[in-house]
Amino acid sequence: EVHLLESGGGLVQPGGSLRLSCAASGFTFSCCAVSWVRQGPGKGLEWVSTVSNGGGSTYYADSVKGRFTISRDNSKNTLYLQMNSLRAEDTAVYYCARNSGINRGEWFFDYWGQGTLATVSS
Amino acid sequence: QSVLTQPPSVSGAPGQRVTISCTGSSSNIGTGYDVHWYQQLPGTAPKLLIYGNTNRPSGVPDRFSGSKSGTSASLAITGLQAEDEADYYCQSYDSSLSGSYVFGTGTKVTVL
Protein backbone atom coordinates (compact mmCIF):
# COMPACT_ATOMS: atom_id res chain seq x y z
CA GLU A 1 0.00 0.00 0.00
CA VAL A 2 1.32 3.43 -0.96
CA HIS A 3 1.96 5.64 2.04
CA LEU A 4 3.24 9.22 2.23
CA LEU A 5 4.00 10.81 5.58
CA GLU A 6 4.86 14.50 5.87
CA SER A 7 6.70 16.12 8.76
CA GLY A 8 8.52 19.32 9.61
CA GLY A 9 5.67 21.79 9.83
CA GLY A 10 5.41 24.31 12.63
CA LEU A 11 5.31 27.97 13.57
CA VAL A 12 7.91 30.29 12.05
CA GLN A 13 8.28 34.06 11.91
CA PRO A 14 8.01 35.99 8.65
CA GLY A 15 11.32 35.88 6.83
CA GLY A 16 12.23 32.59 8.47
CA SER A 17 12.84 29.12 7.07
CA LEU A 18 11.31 25.70 7.40
CA ARG A 19 12.20 22.31 5.90
CA LEU A 20 9.45 19.83 5.19
CA SER A 21 10.02 16.11 4.64
CA CYS A 22 7.86 13.39 3.14
CA ALA A 23 8.69 9.74 3.78
CA ALA A 24 7.38 7.39 1.11
CA SER A 25 6.69 3.66 1.36
CA GLY A 26 4.77 0.93 -0.42
CA PHE A 27 6.16 1.65 -3.90
CA THR A 28 9.46 2.10 -5.71
CA PHE A 29 10.07 5.75 -4.85
CA SER A 30 12.45 6.33 -7.77
CA CYS A 31 9.73 5.41 -10.26
CA CYS A 32 7.82 8.56 -10.04
CA ALA A 33 7.85 12.32 -9.96
CA VAL A 34 6.56 13.71 -6.68
CA SER A 35 5.08 17.06 -5.73
CA TRP A 36 4.09 19.43 -2.98
CA VAL A 37 0.57 20.88 -2.99
CA ARG A 38 -0.64 23.32 -0.33
CA GLN A 39 -3.97 24.49 1.03
CA GLY A 40 -4.32 27.74 2.92
CA PRO A 41 -6.81 27.92 5.81
CA GLY A 42 -10.29 27.74 4.33
CA LYS A 43 -8.88 27.93 0.81
CA GLY A 44 -8.48 25.71 -2.23
CA LEU A 45 -5.59 23.59 -3.44
CA GLU A 46 -2.47 25.21 -4.90
CA TRP A 47 0.32 23.33 -6.63
CA VAL A 48 3.71 24.35 -5.22
CA SER A 49 6.48 22.27 -6.80
CA THR A 50 7.37 19.02 -8.57
CA VAL A 51 10.60 17.06 -8.89
CA SER A 52 11.21 14.41 -11.55
CA ASN A 53 11.82 10.78 -10.64
CA GLY A 54 15.59 11.13 -10.75
CA GLY A 55 15.68 14.59 -9.22
CA GLY A 56 17.22 16.22 -12.27
CA SER A 57 14.23 18.38 -13.18
CA THR A 58 12.35 20.67 -10.85
CA TYR A 59 9.31 22.87 -11.40
CA TYR A 60 7.89 25.64 -9.24
CA ALA A 61 4.81 27.82 -8.98
CA ASP A 62 5.58 31.47 -9.61
CA SER A 63 4.45 32.27 -6.05
CA VAL A 64 7.37 30.32 -4.54
CA LYS A 65 10.04 30.47 -7.24
CA GLY A 66 13.35 31.67 -5.83
CA ARG A 67 12.28 31.05 -2.23
CA PHE A 68 11.46 27.31 -2.11
CA THR A 69 13.66 24.40 -3.17
CA ILE A 70 12.36 20.90 -3.81
CA SER A 71 14.67 17.90 -3.63
CA ARG A 72 14.58 14.15 -3.10
CA ASP A 73 16.81 11.39 -1.80
CA ASN A 74 15.87 8.16 -3.54
CA SER A 75 18.18 6.16 -1.27
CA LYS A 76 16.07 7.30 1.70
CA ASN A 77 12.69 7.31 -0.09
CA THR A 78 12.22 10.88 1.05
CA LEU A 79 11.03 14.13 -0.55
CA TYR A 80 11.98 17.53 0.82
CA LEU A 81 10.83 21.14 0.56
CA GLN A 82 13.18 23.84 1.82
CA MET A 83 11.16 26.99 2.38
CA ASN A 84 13.03 30.29 2.85
CA SER A 85 11.94 33.92 3.15
CA LEU A 86 8.57 32.77 4.38
CA ARG A 87 5.57 35.08 4.24
CA ALA A 88 2.22 35.07 6.01
CA GLU A 89 0.57 33.96 2.77
CA ASP A 90 2.66 30.77 2.83
CA THR A 91 0.64 29.59 5.84
CA ALA A 92 -0.99 26.35 4.73
CA VAL A 93 -1.24 22.61 5.08
CA TYR A 94 1.44 21.18 2.80
CA TYR A 95 0.67 17.85 1.17
CA CYS A 96 3.14 15.66 -0.66
CA ALA A 97 1.66 13.74 -3.55
CA ARG A 98 2.85 11.14 -6.01
CA ASN A 99 2.62 12.06 -9.68
CA SER A 100 1.19 9.70 -12.25
CA GLY A 101 0.86 9.95 -16.03
CA ILE A 102 3.07 9.49 -19.03
CA ASN A 103 4.48 12.97 -19.53
CA ARG A 104 4.62 16.29 -17.76
CA GLY A 105 1.49 17.67 -19.42
CA GLU A 106 -0.56 14.66 -18.29
CA TRP A 107 0.61 14.39 -14.70
CA PHE A 108 -1.95 14.08 -11.95
CA PHE A 109 -1.65 13.20 -8.27
CA ASP A 110 -2.71 9.66 -7.47
CA TYR A 111 -1.66 9.36 -3.82
CA TRP A 112 -1.52 12.04 -1.14
CA GLY A 113 -0.08 12.28 2.35
CA GLN A 114 -2.10 13.56 5.32
CA GLY A 115 -0.36 16.94 5.27
CA THR A 116 1.72 19.04 7.63
CA LEU A 117 0.77 22.55 8.78
CA ALA A 118 3.20 25.42 8.33
CA THR A 119 2.22 28.66 10.05
CA VAL A 120 4.04 31.90 9.31
CA SER A 121 3.28 34.48 11.97
CA SER A 122 4.98 36.85 14.36
CA GLN B 1 -5.22 32.79 -8.50
CA SER B 2 -6.94 29.61 -9.77
CA VAL B 3 -7.27 29.60 -13.54
CA LEU B 4 -9.95 26.91 -13.55
CA THR B 5 -13.38 28.12 -12.47
CA GLN B 6 -15.92 25.96 -10.62
CA PRO B 7 -19.25 26.85 -9.00
CA PRO B 8 -18.76 27.46 -5.26
CA SER B 9 -21.51 25.04 -4.31
CA VAL B 10 -24.02 22.54 -5.62
CA SER B 11 -26.62 20.57 -3.71
CA GLY B 12 -29.03 17.73 -4.23
CA ALA B 13 -31.24 15.27 -2.43
CA PRO B 14 -30.16 11.67 -1.91
CA GLY B 15 -30.53 9.73 -5.12
CA GLN B 16 -30.40 12.77 -7.36
CA ARG B 17 -27.81 13.65 -10.00
CA VAL B 18 -25.56 16.67 -9.66
CA THR B 19 -22.91 18.04 -11.99
CA ILE B 20 -19.90 20.25 -11.35
CA SER B 21 -18.41 22.32 -14.15
CA CYS B 22 -14.76 23.26 -14.56
CA THR B 23 -14.10 26.09 -16.99
CA GLY B 24 -10.61 26.75 -18.29
CA SER B 25 -9.03 28.48 -21.27
CA SER B 26 -6.94 28.01 -24.38
CA SER B 27 -3.75 27.58 -22.34
CA ASN B 28 -4.99 24.60 -20.34
CA ILE B 29 -8.12 22.52 -21.03
CA GLY B 30 -8.61 24.11 -24.46
CA THR B 31 -5.13 23.02 -25.56
CA GLY B 32 -6.12 19.41 -24.98
CA TYR B 33 -4.55 18.81 -21.59
CA ASP B 34 -6.33 16.21 -19.51
CA VAL B 35 -8.61 17.11 -16.60
CA HIS B 36 -8.50 15.23 -13.32
CA TRP B 37 -10.84 15.39 -10.33
CA TYR B 38 -10.25 15.07 -6.58
CA GLN B 39 -12.61 14.60 -3.65
CA GLN B 40 -11.73 16.09 -0.27
CA LEU B 41 -13.85 14.89 2.63
CA PRO B 42 -13.97 17.24 5.64
CA GLY B 43 -10.68 17.29 7.54
CA THR B 44 -8.92 14.86 5.22
CA ALA B 45 -6.43 14.92 2.36
CA PRO B 46 -7.64 15.05 -1.24
CA LYS B 47 -8.28 11.75 -2.98
CA LEU B 48 -8.06 11.08 -6.72
CA LEU B 49 -11.55 10.57 -8.14
CA ILE B 50 -11.21 10.80 -11.95
CA TYR B 51 -8.06 10.90 -14.09
CA GLY B 52 -7.53 11.47 -17.78
CA ASN B 53 -10.95 13.16 -18.16
CA THR B 54 -13.05 10.01 -17.81
CA ASN B 55 -11.16 7.27 -15.96
CA ARG B 56 -11.94 6.06 -12.45
CA PRO B 57 -9.20 4.61 -10.22
CA SER B 58 -9.88 1.23 -8.71
CA GLY B 59 -12.32 1.52 -5.84
CA VAL B 60 -14.12 4.66 -7.02
CA PRO B 61 -17.83 3.94 -7.50
CA ASP B 62 -19.22 4.20 -11.01
CA ARG B 63 -21.65 6.83 -9.71
CA PHE B 64 -18.84 9.26 -10.46
CA SER B 65 -18.14 10.12 -14.09
CA GLY B 66 -16.15 12.74 -15.94
CA SER B 67 -16.34 14.40 -19.32
CA LYS B 68 -14.53 17.10 -21.25
CA SER B 69 -15.41 19.34 -24.18
CA GLY B 70 -13.62 22.36 -25.56
CA THR B 71 -12.33 24.53 -22.72
CA SER B 72 -14.50 22.89 -20.04
CA ALA B 73 -14.94 19.66 -18.15
CA SER B 74 -17.64 18.25 -15.90
CA LEU B 75 -17.95 15.83 -13.02
CA ALA B 76 -21.28 14.07 -12.57
CA ILE B 77 -22.45 12.28 -9.46
CA THR B 78 -25.50 10.09 -9.96
CA GLY B 79 -27.46 8.49 -7.14
CA LEU B 80 -26.14 11.07 -4.68
CA GLN B 81 -25.34 9.67 -1.23
CA ALA B 82 -24.74 11.33 2.14
CA GLU B 83 -21.10 10.21 2.05
CA ASP B 84 -20.56 12.25 -1.14
CA GLU B 85 -20.77 15.49 0.83
CA ALA B 86 -17.31 16.95 0.27
CA ASP B 87 -15.26 19.49 -1.65
CA TYR B 88 -14.39 18.63 -5.24
CA TYR B 89 -11.51 20.06 -7.29
CA CYS B 90 -10.62 19.79 -10.95
CA GLN B 91 -6.97 19.94 -12.06
CA SER B 92 -5.14 20.31 -15.34
CA TYR B 93 -1.85 21.54 -16.80
CA ASP B 94 -1.38 25.12 -17.98
CA SER B 95 1.21 25.84 -20.64
CA SER B 96 1.38 29.60 -20.14
CA LEU B 97 4.60 31.12 -18.82
CA SER B 98 6.80 28.32 -17.46
CA GLY B 99 4.01 25.79 -17.21
CA SER B 100 2.27 24.68 -14.07
CA TYR B 101 -0.36 22.44 -12.61
CA VAL B 102 -3.56 24.29 -11.90
CA PHE B 103 -6.51 23.45 -9.70
CA GLY B 104 -10.06 24.62 -9.91
CA THR B 105 -11.57 26.96 -7.34
CA GLY B 106 -13.36 24.06 -5.68
CA THR B 107 -17.02 23.09 -5.27
CA LYS B 108 -18.76 22.16 -2.05
CA VAL B 109 -21.35 19.43 -2.60
CA THR B 110 -24.13 19.37 -0.03
CA VAL B 111 -26.53 16.46 0.30
CA LEU B 112 -29.89 17.84 1.42
Contacts between the chains, C-beta under 8 A, distances in Angstrom:
chain1	res1	chain2	res2	distance
A	35	B	101	7.5
A	37	B	46	7.8
A	37	B	103	8.0
A	44	B	2	6.2
A	44	B	89	6.6
A	44	B	103	6.1
A	44	B	104	7.5
A	44	B	105	5.7
A	44	B	106	4.3
A	45	B	38	7.4
A	45	B	40	8.0
A	45	B	46	6.5
A	45	B	89	5.4
A	45	B	91	7.7
A	45	B	103	4.3
A	45	B	106	7.3
A	46	B	1	7.6
A	46	B	103	6.7
A	47	B	100	6.2
A	47	B	101	4.0
A	47	B	102	6.9
A	47	B	103	6.7
A	50	B	101	7.2
A	59	B	98	7.5
A	59	B	99	7.1
A	59	B	100	7.3
A	61	B	100	5.8
A	62	B	97	6.9
A	62	B	98	7.5
A	62	B	100	7.5
A	63	B	1	7.5
A	95	B	45	5.8
A	95	B	46	7.3
A	100	B	51	7.2
A	101	B	34	7.7
A	101	B	51	7.8
A	101	B	52	7.9
A	104	B	93	7.3
A	104	B	99	7.4
A	105	B	33	5.5
A	105	B	34	8.0
A	105	B	93	4.8
A	105	B	95	7.4
A	106	B	33	7.4
A	106	B	34	5.5
A	106	B	52	7.4
A	106	B	93	7.3
A	107	B	93	7.0
A	107	B	101	6.8
A	108	B	34	7.3
A	108	B	36	4.0
A	108	B	48	6.8
A	108	B	51	5.0
A	108	B	52	7.7
A	108	B	91	6.4
A	109	B	36	7.7
A	109	B	38	7.5
A	109	B	46	7.6
A	109	B	48	6.6
A	109	B	91	7.5
A	110	B	48	5.1
A	110	B	51	7.2
A	110	B	57	6.9
A	111	B	48	7.7
A	112	B	45	4.4
A	112	B	46	5.5
A	112	B	47	7.0
A	113	B	45	6.6
A	114	B	44	7.8
A	114	B	45	5.4
A	115	B	45	5.7
